[in-house]
Amino acid sequence: MTNHDDIKAILEGAEAPVTDKCCIYRVPFHIRKFNDDAYTPKVVSIGPFHHKSHPRLQNMERHKLLYCKAFLERTQTSLDSWIRYIEEVEPDFRRCYSDTLEFSKKELVDIILVDSGFIIELFCRIISGTWSRDDRFLATPLLFTNIVQDLCLLENQLPFFVLEGLFNLSFASTSSGISFLELTLFYFDNYNRSNLVFNNNTNIRHFTDLIRTFHLQHPLNRRPSRTDTYVKHFPSATELLEAGVSFKVNIHSKCLLDLRFSEGVLQIPQLEVEDSTEILLRNMIALELCHYPYESYITDYAKVLDLLINTSRDVDVLVRKNVLVNWQEDNASVANLFNGLLKNVIRGNDNSHYLTICQDLNAFCKNPWNNSKSTLRQDYCKSPWQTAATIAGIVLLILSIIQTVCSVLQVIQQ
């Protein structure tokens, strides 16, 4: 008779691969394959997913050790106290990741300790402005920018509660004068275009989650509702322009997602398209796909831009109207960027606000009167001189008609 004790033990020890604590995910292969580099760290690995995964990341390991050591020594933090804390939270740490972590407890404790020490010390040096000779390598503009971008990647994260816990542990007996949340907000300040204010009760899961919150601006109870009705057609920027829609930069809101349409004017907050734009958008979209499938506001925004932009001509329209500031090599690369963001991305539901805008734009474009005005404007009012000539022609035509009518009336009276 076969002994089934082994399989019974395996089944009894089985746990759900993803729990409600999970917030750090492997980017699904079916979207990752379109731009693997956008999800992969360039210079520094943080956390277990990319630990020793690529030779190019090994150069930073020495700097991570130096920064961690410097923080512990400067704050006179006991190494044993950090190790004890990490060992205590290690089970919860594992549950934050979508993959089973194939590291022993000791290996994982070492990874958490060094990576946390590096991040905290980096943030402290940035806000204090104190740099040493050892920082000359990390302070170069290219490397500094790459580190910031690497810390935004979904797969390259540590849970925020671990970083905050270690920081607080180091200042348990003294007041540091600043919280770890404030340090983090200072470091990522360039992404906080809405100047959002956070308090220590704000639930931040990790840095990618924070970047997404920056872009959402409003708290959950003030965001647009969701609907199961999908956008079926959205005219491109060129089509909208030809139909008489005017484009205007929305200067009344700093929130990137705040699109408005009223009286033939589509207002869109200005977006600067640079090297980091695709990386940020792709990682926020991946987070929404895995963690916020029914609150996918960044994905909604990317969808609108994807529909607005079909070709380089559409990009040219938006650039001329200052809606887009293109720091890329050409308009075609921007079109390719937005057309590729949502390939294989399955969306849970739609943004009711964007749906209303879409319906209003479609109705505007189908209105014959709007089309007639647009045709007249494009054919006869392309420039100030052409507009003046058109007006003069209309005036002469009216005068000719009046003269003809007067002549007819004279003949009748005779």
C-alpha positions as CSV (number, residue, x, y, z in Angstrom):
1,M,0.0,0.0,0.0
2,T,1.4,3.4,-1.0
3,N,2.3,5.8,1.7
4,H,0.5,9.1,1.1
5,D,1.9,10.9,4.1
6,D,4.3,13.1,2.0
7,I,1.5,14.4,-0.3
8,K,-0.8,15.0,2.7
9,A,1.9,17.1,4.4
10,I,2.4,19.1,1.2
11,L,-1.3,19.7,0.8
12,E,-1.7,20.7,4.5
13,G,1.1,23.2,4.2
14,A,-0.2,24.7,1.0
15,E,-1.0,28.5,1.2
16,A,-2.5,30.9,-1.3
17,P,0.2,32.3,-3.5
18,V,-1.2,35.8,-3.2
19,T,-2.7,37.1,0.0
20,D,-4.4,40.4,0.9
21,K,-1.0,41.6,2.0
22,C,0.5,41.2,-1.4
23,C,1.4,44.5,-3.1
24,I,4.7,43.9,-5.0
25,Y,4.3,41.9,-8.2
26,R,6.2,40.3,-11.1
27,V,5.1,42.1,-14.2
28,P,3.1,39.6,-16.2
29,F,5.0,38.2,-19.2
30,H,2.3,39.0,-21.7
31,I,2.9,42.8,-21.2
32,R,6.5,42.7,-20.1
33,K,7.6,41.3,-23.4
34,F,6.8,44.5,-25.2
35,N,9.5,46.5,-23.3
36,D,11.4,44.4,-20.8
37,D,13.8,47.3,-20.0
38,A,11.0,49.4,-18.7
39,Y,10.5,47.0,-15.8
40,T,14.1,46.0,-15.1
41,P,16.5,48.1,-12.9
42,K,19.5,49.7,-14.7
43,V,21.9,50.2,-11.9
44,V,20.6,49.2,-8.5
45,S,18.5,46.2,-7.4
46,I,16.2,46.6,-4.4
47,G,14.5,43.7,-2.8
48,P,14.5,40.0,-3.7
49,F,13.2,39.9,-7.3
50,H,16.3,41.2,-8.9
51,H,18.9,40.4,-6.3
52,K,22.1,39.2,-8.1
53,S,20.0,38.8,-11.3
54,H,22.3,40.7,-13.6
55,P,26.1,41.5,-13.7
56,R,25.5,45.2,-14.3
57,L,23.7,45.5,-10.9
58,Q,26.7,44.1,-9.0
59,N,28.7,47.3,-9.1
60,M,26.2,49.0,-6.8
61,E,26.4,46.3,-4.1
62,R,29.6,47.9,-2.6
63,H,27.9,51.3,-2.5
64,K,24.8,49.8,-0.8
65,L,27.0,48.3,1.9
66,L,28.9,51.6,2.4
67,Y,25.7,53.6,2.8
68,C,24.1,51.0,5.1
69,K,27.2,51.0,7.3
70,A,27.4,54.8,7.3
71,F,23.8,55.1,8.5
72,L,24.1,52.6,11.3
73,E,27.3,54.3,12.5
74,R,26.1,57.8,12.2
75,T,22.9,57.1,14.1
76,Q,24.6,54.7,16.5
77,T,22.0,52.1,15.6
78,S,22.6,48.6,16.9
79,L,22.9,46.1,14.1
80,D,21.4,43.5,16.3
81,S,18.3,45.6,16.8
82,W,17.8,45.9,13.1
83,I,18.3,42.2,12.6
84,R,15.8,41.3,15.4
85,Y,13.2,43.6,13.8
86,I,13.7,42.2,10.3
87,E,13.5,38.6,11.6
88,E,10.2,39.5,13.4
89,V,8.6,41.0,10.3
90,E,10.1,38.5,7.8
91,P,6.9,36.4,7.5
92,D,4.9,39.5,6.7
93,F,7.6,40.7,4.3
94,R,7.3,37.4,2.3
95,R,3.6,37.9,2.0
96,C,4.1,41.2,0.3
97,Y,5.5,39.5,-2.9
98,S,3.5,37.7,-5.6
99,D,6.2,35.1,-6.1
100,T,7.4,32.5,-3.6
101,L,10.8,33.8,-2.4
102,E,13.4,31.1,-2.7
103,F,15.7,32.6,-0.1
104,S,16.5,31.3,3.4
105,K,15.5,33.5,6.3
106,K,19.1,34.6,6.8
107,E,19.5,35.5,3.1
108,L,16.3,37.5,3.1
109,V,17.3,39.3,6.4
110,D,20.6,40.3,4.8
111,I,18.9,41.6,1.6
112,I,16.3,43.6,3.6
113,L,19.0,45.1,5.9
114,V,21.4,46.2,3.3
115,D,18.8,47.5,0.8
116,S,16.9,49.4,3.6
117,G,20.1,50.9,5.0
118,F,21.1,52.1,1.5
119,I,17.7,53.7,0.8
120,I,17.4,55.5,4.1
121,E,21.0,56.8,4.0
122,L,20.5,57.9,0.4
123,F,17.4,59.9,1.3
124,C,19.1,61.4,4.4
125,R,22.0,62.6,2.3
126,I,19.7,64.1,-0.4
127,I,17.6,66.1,2.1
128,S,20.7,67.3,4.1
129,G,22.8,68.0,1.1
130,T,25.8,66.5,2.7
131,W,28.0,64.5,0.3
132,S,31.4,62.8,0.8
133,R,34.1,61.7,-1.6
134,D,32.4,58.3,-1.8
135,D,29.3,60.1,-3.3
136,R,31.0,61.5,-6.4
137,F,30.2,58.3,-8.3
138,L,26.5,58.2,-7.2
139,A,26.1,62.0,-7.6
140,T,26.8,62.1,-11.3
141,P,23.6,63.2,-13.1
142,L,23.2,60.1,-15.2
143,L,23.6,57.7,-12.3
144,F,21.5,59.8,-10.0
145,T,18.6,59.8,-12.5
146,N,18.9,56.1,-13.1
147,I,18.7,55.4,-9.3
148,V,15.6,57.5,-9.0
149,Q,14.0,55.6,-11.9
150,D,15.0,52.2,-10.5
151,L,13.4,53.1,-7.2
152,C,10.1,53.6,-9.1
153,L,10.0,50.1,-10.7
154,L,7.2,47.8,-9.5
155,E,9.5,44.7,-9.2
156,N,12.3,46.7,-7.5
157,Q,10.5,47.5,-4.2
158,L,10.6,46.9,-0.4
159,P,7.4,47.3,1.5
160,F,7.1,50.8,2.9
161,F,6.3,49.6,6.4
162,V,9.7,47.8,6.7
163,L,11.6,50.9,5.7
164,E,9.6,53.1,8.0
165,G,9.9,50.6,10.9
166,L,13.7,50.5,10.6
167,F,14.0,54.3,10.3
168,N,11.8,54.7,13.4
169,L,13.9,52.1,15.3
170,S,17.0,54.1,14.7
171,F,15.5,57.2,16.2
172,A,13.4,55.5,18.9
173,S,15.3,57.3,21.7
174,T,15.9,60.6,20.0
175,S,13.8,62.9,17.7
176,S,15.1,63.0,14.2
177,G,13.0,66.1,13.4
178,I,11.6,64.4,10.3
179,S,9.6,61.3,9.5
180,F,10.6,58.7,6.9
181,L,7.5,59.7,4.9
182,E,8.7,63.3,4.7
183,L,12.1,62.0,3.6
184,T,10.4,60.0,0.9
185,L,8.3,62.9,-0.3
186,F,11.3,65.1,-0.6
187,Y,13.2,62.5,-2.6
188,F,10.4,62.0,-5.1
189,D,9.2,65.6,-5.1
190,N,9.6,66.0,-8.9
191,Y,6.8,63.5,-9.4
192,N,4.5,65.3,-7.0
193,R,3.2,67.9,-9.5
194,S,-0.1,68.3,-7.6
195,N,1.8,69.2,-4.3
196,L,-0.2,66.6,-2.4
197,V,0.1,66.7,1.4
198,F,0.3,63.4,3.2
199,N,0.1,62.6,6.9
200,N,1.6,59.7,8.8
201,N,-1.7,57.8,8.5
202,T,-1.5,57.7,4.7
203,N,-1.4,54.1,3.5
204,I,1.6,53.8,1.2
205,R,2.6,50.3,0.2
206,H,5.8,51.1,-1.6
207,F,7.4,53.7,-3.9
208,T,5.6,52.7,-7.1
209,D,2.3,53.0,-5.1
210,L,3.4,56.5,-3.9
211,I,4.1,57.7,-7.5
212,R,0.7,56.5,-8.6
213,T,-0.9,58.3,-5.7
214,F,0.9,61.5,-6.8
215,H,-0.8,61.2,-10.2
216,L,-4.2,60.4,-8.9
217,Q,-4.2,63.6,-6.7
218,H,-7.6,63.1,-5.1
219,P,-8.4,60.6,-2.3
220,L,-10.5,57.6,-3.2
221,N,-13.9,59.1,-2.2
222,R,-13.4,62.0,-4.6
223,R,-12.3,60.1,-7.6
224,P,-14.6,59.5,-10.6
225,S,-17.0,56.5,-10.3
226,R,-16.4,53.4,-12.4
227,T,-18.7,52.0,-15.1
228,D,-19.1,48.8,-17.0
229,T,-19.9,50.9,-20.2
230,Y,-16.7,51.0,-22.3
231,V,-15.4,53.7,-24.6
232,K,-16.2,52.3,-28.1
233,H,-14.9,55.2,-30.3
234,F,-12.8,58.2,-29.5
235,P,-11.7,60.5,-32.4
236,S,-8.0,61.1,-32.9
237,A,-6.5,64.6,-32.3
238,T,-6.4,65.2,-36.0
239,E,-10.1,64.2,-36.4
240,L,-11.1,66.4,-33.5
241,L,-9.3,69.4,-34.9
242,E,-10.9,68.9,-38.3
243,A,-14.3,68.6,-36.6
244,G,-13.8,72.0,-35.0
245,V,-12.6,71.0,-31.5
246,S,-10.1,73.4,-29.9
247,F,-7.3,72.0,-27.7
248,K,-6.2,74.0,-24.7
249,V,-3.8,73.3,-21.8
250,N,-5.7,72.9,-18.6
251,I,-3.9,75.4,-16.4
252,H,-6.6,75.2,-13.6
253,S,-5.5,71.8,-12.4
254,K,-2.1,70.3,-11.8
255,C,-3.5,66.8,-11.8
256,L,-2.4,65.0,-15.0
257,L,-5.6,63.1,-15.3
258,D,-7.9,66.2,-15.2
259,L,-9.3,66.3,-18.7
260,R,-12.3,68.6,-19.4
261,F,-14.5,69.2,-22.5
262,S,-17.0,72.1,-22.8
263,E,-18.3,74.3,-25.6
264,G,-16.0,72.8,-28.2
265,V,-12.8,73.1,-26.1
266,L,-10.9,70.0,-24.9
267,Q,-8.7,71.0,-22.0
268,I,-5.8,68.6,-21.2
269,P,-3.0,69.1,-18.6
270,Q,0.4,69.5,-20.1
271,L,2.5,66.4,-20.3
272,E,6.3,66.4,-20.8
273,V,7.3,63.3,-22.7
274,E,10.8,62.4,-21.8
275,D,12.9,59.2,-21.3
276,S,11.3,58.4,-18.0
277,T,7.7,58.8,-19.2
278,E,7.2,55.4,-20.6
279,I,8.9,53.7,-17.6
280,L,6.7,55.5,-15.1
281,L,3.5,54.9,-17.0
282,R,4.2,51.2,-17.7
283,N,5.0,50.5,-14.0
284,M,1.9,52.3,-12.7
285,I,-0.2,50.5,-15.3
286,A,1.3,47.2,-14.3
287,L,0.6,47.9,-10.6
288,E,-3.0,48.7,-11.5
289,L,-3.3,45.6,-13.6
290,C,-2.2,43.4,-10.6
291,H,-3.4,45.4,-7.6
292,Y,-6.0,47.9,-8.6
293,P,-7.9,46.3,-11.5
294,Y,-11.1,48.2,-10.6
295,E,-9.4,51.5,-9.8
296,S,-7.3,51.8,-12.9
297,Y,-7.2,55.5,-13.3
298,I,-3.7,55.7,-14.8
299,T,-4.7,53.0,-17.3
300,D,-7.8,55.1,-18.2
301,Y,-5.6,58.1,-18.9
302,A,-3.2,56.1,-21.0
303,K,-6.2,54.7,-23.0
304,V,-7.4,58.2,-23.8
305,L,-4.0,59.3,-25.0
306,D,-3.7,56.1,-27.0
307,L,-7.1,56.9,-28.7
308,L,-6.1,60.6,-29.2
309,I,-2.8,59.6,-30.8
310,N,-2.7,57.3,-33.8
311,T,0.0,58.8,-35.9
312,S,2.8,61.4,-35.7
313,R,0.3,63.9,-37.2
314,D,-1.8,63.6,-34.0
315,V,1.3,64.2,-31.9
316,D,2.1,67.3,-34.0
317,V,-1.4,68.7,-33.3
318,L,-0.9,68.2,-29.5
319,V,2.6,69.6,-29.5
320,R,1.5,72.7,-31.5
321,K,-1.2,73.3,-28.9
322,N,1.3,72.8,-26.0
323,V,-0.6,69.9,-24.6
324,L,2.5,67.7,-25.2
325,V,6.1,68.9,-24.7
326,N,8.2,66.4,-26.7
327,W,11.7,65.8,-25.5
328,Q,11.9,62.6,-27.6
329,E,13.8,62.5,-30.9
330,D,10.6,62.8,-33.1
331,N,6.8,62.8,-33.0
332,A,6.7,59.2,-34.4
333,S,8.5,57.8,-31.3
334,V,5.9,59.5,-29.1
335,A,3.0,58.0,-31.1
336,N,4.7,54.5,-30.8
337,L,5.1,55.0,-27.1
338,F,1.4,55.7,-26.4
339,N,0.2,53.1,-29.0
340,G,2.2,50.4,-27.2
341,L,1.4,51.1,-23.6
342,L,-1.8,49.0,-23.3
343,K,-1.0,46.0,-25.5
344,N,-2.4,42.9,-23.8
345,V,-3.6,45.0,-20.8
346,I,-7.0,43.8,-19.8
347,R,-9.1,46.5,-18.1
348,G,-11.6,45.9,-15.4
349,N,-14.0,48.8,-16.0
350,D,-14.0,52.4,-17.3
351,N,-13.8,55.9,-15.8
352,S,-17.2,57.5,-15.9
353,H,-15.8,61.0,-16.3
354,Y,-13.7,60.0,-19.4
355,L,-16.8,58.1,-20.8
356,T,-18.8,61.3,-20.6
357,I,-16.1,63.3,-22.3
358,C,-15.9,60.7,-25.0
359,Q,-19.7,60.7,-25.6
360,D,-19.7,64.6,-25.7
361,L,-16.8,64.6,-28.2
362,N,-18.5,62.1,-30.5
363,A,-21.8,64.1,-30.4
364,F,-19.8,67.3,-31.2
365,C,-18.1,65.7,-34.2
366,K,-21.4,64.3,-35.5
367,N,-23.1,67.7,-35.4
368,P,-23.4,69.0,-39.0
369,W,-23.3,72.7,-37.9
370,N,-19.9,72.1,-36.1
371,N,-18.5,70.4,-39.2
372,S,-19.7,73.2,-41.4
373,K,-18.0,75.9,-39.2
374,S,-14.9,73.8,-39.1
375,T,-14.8,73.5,-42.9
376,L,-15.3,77.2,-43.4
377,R,-12.6,77.9,-40.8
378,Q,-10.1,75.5,-42.5
379,D,-10.8,76.6,-46.1
380,Y,-11.2,80.3,-45.7
381,C,-9.6,81.3,-42.4
382,K,-6.2,79.6,-42.2
383,S,-4.3,82.8,-41.7
384,P,-5.1,86.5,-40.7
385,W,-4.7,87.6,-44.3
386,Q,-7.0,84.9,-45.6
387,T,-9.5,85.7,-42.9
388,A,-9.4,89.4,-43.9
389,A,-9.8,88.5,-47.6
390,T,-12.7,86.2,-46.8
391,I,-14.5,88.9,-44.7
392,A,-13.9,91.5,-47.5
393,G,-15.3,89.1,-50.0
394,I,-18.4,88.5,-47.9
395,V,-18.9,92.3,-47.5
396,L,-18.6,92.8,-51.2
397,L,-21.0,90.0,-51.9
398,I,-23.5,91.6,-49.5
399,L,-23.0,95.0,-51.1
400,S,-23.5,93.6,-54.5
401,I,-26.8,91.9,-53.4
402,I,-28.0,95.2,-51.9
403,Q,-27.1,97.1,-55.1
404,T,-28.9,94.5,-57.2
405,V,-32.0,94.7,-55.0
406,C,-32.0,98.5,-55.1
407,S,-31.7,98.4,-59.0
408,V,-34.7,95.9,-59.2
409,L,-36.8,98.1,-56.9
410,Q,-36.0,101.2,-59.0
411,V,-37.1,99.4,-62.2
412,I,-40.3,98.3,-60.5
413,Q,-41.1,101.8,-59.2
414,Q,-40.7,103.2,-62.7
